[in-house]
Amino acid sequence: STGAPSWKIAEGTYKNLAKLVKDICNRYGIPCDRQHVLGHREVTATACPGGIDVGRVVRMANGSDVSTPSKPRPAVKNVNAFYALHEKGGSWLPEVKNFHHSGDDGYAGVPNHQHDMLYAKVERGSLKYRVHTLEDGWLDWVKKGDKNDTVNGVAGIAGHTIDGVQFEYWPPKGETMQQAYYRSQTTLRSGWLDSVKDTHGYAGIYGEPMDRLQLNIDNYDAY
């Protein structure tokens, strides 16, 4: 230890020192480099004023260490997700927007009922999703959300029971990274299962029909 104080040197102090050093070097014809601009402890047995980076002062005096203001991080933009489940042996249930912690409109599905098809879409960015069924295992990924297009716009097969779901989301270029967060319940137990982020797992339990599903796009887990 040099015994010098360890306080932080203000940016304005560095700028003033660099200006002074440059002026003195120009006035007396001294080369403005580290061999000729020395700190106190390089001449005498003291580190006063402590904490100053002499090398940085020299670089700033020569214009090679000018700080550039950092670009502000883009604000997180709200992305709404829309999705719905199709009741096995029945029809499409009402479309859900994002999720709610309480109420019958805060999730897709019907408690204690089985479901066989899912569609999902986002108002901005890209979303892909797929389902796992008791009869088939994992089906192909779907990138379109249109309940009227059962070939390319929905995940699932009519009459085959969904027991697992995966989502993955990509924001538009230049926007803050966000992910798909989702969770589900099954007909064989009460309570929500653990939430999942993108493809870091899946929602559901193999062998247990899914009866409720929630989806949200954000940069954190809001459940």
LOVOSE-217107 format. One line per 8 residues: their letters; for each residue x negated, y, z of C-alpha. Coordinates in steps of 0.5 Angstrom, whole numbers, always signed. Layout:
N
A> X/Y/Z; ...
This chain:
223
STGAPSWK> +0/+0/+0; -2/+7/-2; +2/+10/+4; +5/+15/-1; +12/+16/-1; +17/+12/-5; +22/+16/-6; +25/+17/-13
IAEGTYKN> +23/+22/-18; +28/+26/-21; +28/+26/-29; +28/+34/-29; +22/+34/-25; +18/+29/-30; +21/+34/-36; +18/+40/-32
LAKLVKDI> +11/+36/-31; +10/+34/-38; +12/+41/-40; +6/+44/-35; +1/+38/-37; +2/+40/-45; +1/+47/-43; -5/+46/-39
CNRYGIPC> -8/+42/-44; -7/+46/-50; -9/+52/-46; -16/+49/-45; -17/+45/-50; -16/+38/-46; -14/+32/-50; -7/+30/-47
DRQHVLGH> -8/+23/-46; -9/+18/-40; -17/+19/-40; -16/+26/-39; -10/+27/-35; -11/+24/-28; -7/+23/-22; -9/+25/-15
REVTATAC> -11/+19/-12; -16/+18/-18; -20/+24/-16; -19/+24/-9; -17/+19/-3; -9/+21/-3; -3/+19/-7; +0/+26/-6
PGGIDVGR> +5/+27/-9; +7/+20/-9; +11/+16/-14; +10/+20/-20; +8/+15/-26; +2/+19/-29; +3/+15/-35; +10/+17/-37
VVRMANGS> +8/+24/-36; +3/+24/-41; +8/+20/-46; +13/+25/-45; +8/+31/-46; +6/+28/-53; +14/+27/-54; +14/+19/-54
DVSTPSKP> +18/+18/-48; +24/+22/-49; +30/+19/-46; +36/+17/-50; +43/+18/-47; +46/+11/-47; +52/+10/-51; +58/+9/-47
RPAVKNVN> +61/+2/-47; +68/+2/-51; +74/+2/-46; +77/-5/-46; +83/-4/-50; +90/-8/-48; +91/-14/-52; +98/-17/-52
AFYALHEK> +99/-24/-53; +106/-27/-55; +107/-35/-55; +113/-40/-54; +114/-47/-53; +119/-52/-57; +123/-56/-52; +122/-64/-54
GGSWLPEV> +129/-66/-57; +131/-59/-57; +130/-52/-60; +125/-46/-59; +125/-43/-53; +125/-35/-52; +118/-32/-54; +114/-29/-48
KNFHHSGD> +109/-23/-48; +103/-24/-43; +105/-27/-37; +108/-25/-30; +107/-27/-23; +114/-28/-22; +121/-29/-25; +123/-34/-31
DGYAGVPN> +121/-29/-36; +114/-30/-34; +112/-36/-38; +113/-41/-43; +117/-47/-42; +123/-50/-38; +121/-53/-31; +122/-61/-31
HQHDMLYA> +123/-61/-39; +118/-64/-44; +115/-60/-50; +113/-62/-57; +110/-55/-60; +107/-49/-59; +106/-42/-63; +102/-36/-60
KVERGSLK> +99/-30/-63; +96/-23/-61; +97/-16/-64; +89/-15/-65; +83/-20/-66; +83/-27/-67; +86/-33/-63; +86/-40/-65
YRVHTLED> +89/-46/-61; +91/-53/-60; +95/-58/-56; +94/-65/-54; +99/-70/-54; +101/-76/-50; +101/-80/-57; +96/-77/-61
GWLDWVKK> +90/-74/-57; +88/-67/-59; +91/-64/-65; +87/-59/-70; +86/-52/-69; +91/-47/-71; +90/-40/-73; +97/-37/-74
GDKNDTVN> +103/-36/-70; +109/-37/-74; +115/-42/-71; +118/-42/-78; +112/-45/-81; +111/-52/-77; +105/-54/-82; +100/-48/-81
GVAGIAGH> +104/-44/-76; +105/-48/-70; +101/-53/-66; +104/-60/-64; +108/-65/-67; +116/-66/-67; +118/-71/-62; +111/-72/-59
TIDGVQFE> +109/-69/-52; +104/-64/-50; +100/-65/-44; +94/-61/-46; +93/-54/-49; +87/-50/-51; +86/-43/-53; +80/-38/-56
YWPPKGET> +80/-31/-57; +75/-26/-61; +76/-19/-60; +76/-14/-66; +69/-12/-68; +66/-6/-64; +71/-8/-58; +69/-10/-51
MQQAYYRS> +69/-18/-50; +75/-21/-48; +78/-28/-47; +84/-32/-47; +86/-34/-40; +91/-39/-39; +94/-44/-34; +100/-49/-34
QTTLRSGW> +104/-54/-30; +106/-61/-31; +113/-64/-29; +110/-69/-24; +107/-64/-19; +109/-57/-17; +105/-51/-17; +100/-48/-22
LDSVKDTH> +94/-52/-24; +87/-48/-24; +86/-42/-30; +82/-43/-36; +78/-39/-40; +77/-40/-47; +75/-47/-49; +71/-48/-42
GYAGIYGE> +76/-53/-40; +83/-54/-42; +90/-53/-39; +94/-59/-37; +93/-66/-34; +92/-72/-39; +98/-76/-38; +103/-71/-35
PMDRLQLN> +108/-67/-39; +107/-60/-39; +113/-56/-37; +110/-49/-36; +105/-45/-40; +102/-38/-39; +97/-34/-43; +93/-27/-42
IDNYDAY> +88/-24/-46; +83/-20/-42; +76/-19/-39; +77/-22/-33; +82/-27/-30; +88/-24/-27; +92/-30/-25
